[in-house]
Amino acid sequence: MKKKIFVLILMLFVFLSGIVLAKDVHVKGYTRKDGTYVAPHTRSSSGSGEHRSTPNNGTYNSNVQRDEKGHIKRSQSAKNDFMKSTGYPNGRKGYVVDHKIPLACGGSDTPSNMQWQTIEEGKAKDKWERKGCK
């Protein structure tokens, strides 16, 4: 009986120590089934629900051109080319043009780095991109 209790306590200790010692997990960038790109980020494995994004190792790309307000200058012609090439030259209702790899994280402002993203997904992605790239 004492042996069973000891084994049970030992198993419980091993299980709980695994939870306490859990480390953050790096997630590589990937493309979802719907075609949207998810940039590389760090996910907490502590079960806290915390999500910390560190695209491009959290560095800020200061080499991009900016306007007088500090906003990144975007190429309207590249955006127009992307929209035409996807069959939506006048835009797509409920969607925005998004950069797979954010401009602030070193992504290019070219059609090959653009994708359609729902407005809701775009707002969520913008939140964590701002934290990780600036």
C-alpha positions as CSV (number, residue, x, y, z in Angstrom):
1,M,0.0,0.0,0.0
2,K,2.8,2.4,0.9
3,K,4.5,1.6,-2.3
4,K,1.4,2.5,-4.4
5,I,1.0,5.8,-2.5
6,F,4.7,6.6,-3.1
7,V,4.4,5.8,-6.8
8,L,1.3,8.0,-7.0
9,I,3.0,10.9,-5.3
10,L,6.0,10.5,-7.5
11,M,3.9,10.5,-10.6
12,L,2.0,13.6,-9.4
13,F,5.3,15.4,-8.7
14,V,6.7,14.6,-12.1
15,F,3.5,15.8,-13.8
16,L,3.4,19.1,-11.8
17,S,7.1,19.8,-12.3
18,G,6.6,19.5,-16.0
19,I,3.9,22.2,-15.9
20,V,6.0,24.5,-13.8
21,L,9.1,24.0,-15.9
22,A,7.3,24.5,-19.2
23,K,9.0,26.9,-21.6
24,D,7.9,29.2,-24.3
25,V,7.5,27.6,-27.7
26,H,8.7,29.2,-30.9
27,V,6.2,28.8,-33.8
28,K,7.5,29.0,-37.3
29,G,5.6,31.0,-39.9
30,Y,2.9,29.1,-41.8
31,T,0.1,29.5,-44.2
32,R,-3.5,28.6,-43.1
33,K,-5.9,26.6,-45.2
34,D,-7.7,29.9,-46.1
35,G,-4.5,31.3,-47.5
36,T,-3.6,33.8,-44.8
37,Y,0.0,33.8,-43.5
38,V,0.8,33.6,-39.8
39,A,4.2,35.2,-39.1
40,P,6.7,33.4,-36.8
41,H,6.0,34.1,-33.1
42,T,6.6,32.9,-29.6
43,R,3.8,31.2,-27.7
44,S,3.7,30.8,-24.0
45,S,3.2,27.1,-23.0
46,S,2.4,28.0,-19.4
47,G,-1.3,27.7,-20.1
48,S,-1.8,31.3,-19.1
49,G,-3.3,32.1,-22.5
50,E,-0.6,34.8,-22.9
51,H,0.5,35.3,-26.5
52,R,3.7,37.2,-27.2
53,S,4.7,37.9,-30.7
54,T,8.3,38.3,-31.7
55,P,8.3,38.4,-35.5
56,N,11.7,38.9,-37.0
57,N,13.2,38.4,-33.5
58,G,11.4,41.5,-32.2
59,T,13.6,43.9,-34.2
60,Y,12.3,47.1,-35.7
61,N,13.1,47.8,-39.3
62,S,14.3,51.4,-39.5
63,N,15.3,51.1,-43.2
64,V,11.8,51.6,-44.6
65,Q,10.6,55.0,-45.9
66,R,8.3,56.9,-43.6
67,D,6.1,60.0,-44.0
68,E,6.2,63.1,-41.8
69,K,3.9,61.4,-39.2
70,G,6.2,58.4,-38.9
71,H,3.9,56.0,-40.8
72,I,5.5,53.5,-43.3
73,K,5.1,54.7,-46.9
74,R,3.3,52.0,-48.9
75,S,3.4,51.5,-52.6
76,Q,0.0,52.1,-54.0
77,S,1.0,50.6,-57.4
78,A,2.2,47.3,-55.7
79,K,-1.2,47.1,-53.9
80,N,-3.1,47.8,-57.1
81,D,-1.0,45.1,-58.9
82,F,-1.8,42.6,-56.1
83,M,-5.6,43.4,-56.2
84,K,-5.7,43.0,-60.0
85,S,-3.7,39.8,-60.0
86,T,-6.2,38.2,-57.5
87,G,-9.2,39.2,-59.5
88,Y,-10.4,42.0,-57.2
89,P,-9.2,45.3,-58.8
90,N,-11.6,47.4,-56.8
91,G,-11.1,45.6,-53.5
92,R,-12.8,42.8,-51.7
93,K,-15.8,43.4,-49.4
94,G,-14.9,42.5,-45.8
95,Y,-11.2,42.1,-46.5
96,V,-8.1,44.2,-46.4
97,V,-4.7,43.8,-48.2
98,D,-2.2,42.6,-45.6
99,H,1.5,42.0,-45.7
100,K,2.5,38.4,-44.9
101,I,5.7,39.7,-43.4
102,P,5.0,43.1,-41.9
103,L,6.8,46.1,-43.4
104,A,8.0,47.1,-40.0
105,C,9.6,43.7,-39.5
106,G,11.5,43.8,-42.8
107,G,8.8,42.5,-45.2
108,S,8.8,43.8,-48.8
109,D,6.1,46.1,-50.2
110,T,5.5,43.8,-53.2
111,P,2.5,41.8,-54.4
112,S,4.3,38.5,-53.5
113,N,4.3,39.6,-49.8
114,M,0.6,40.5,-49.8
115,Q,-2.6,38.6,-49.0
116,W,-6.3,39.1,-48.5
117,Q,-7.2,39.1,-44.8
118,T,-10.6,39.6,-43.2
119,I,-10.9,42.9,-41.4
120,E,-11.3,41.1,-38.0
121,E,-8.1,39.0,-38.6
122,G,-6.3,42.1,-39.8
123,K,-7.1,44.0,-36.6
124,A,-5.9,41.1,-34.4
125,K,-2.7,40.7,-36.4
126,D,-2.0,44.4,-36.3
127,K,-2.2,44.3,-32.5
128,W,0.5,41.8,-32.0
129,E,2.6,43.0,-34.9
130,R,2.9,46.5,-33.2
131,K,4.1,44.9,-30.0
132,G,6.8,42.7,-31.7
133,C,8.2,45.1,-34.3
134,K,8.4,48.4,-32.6
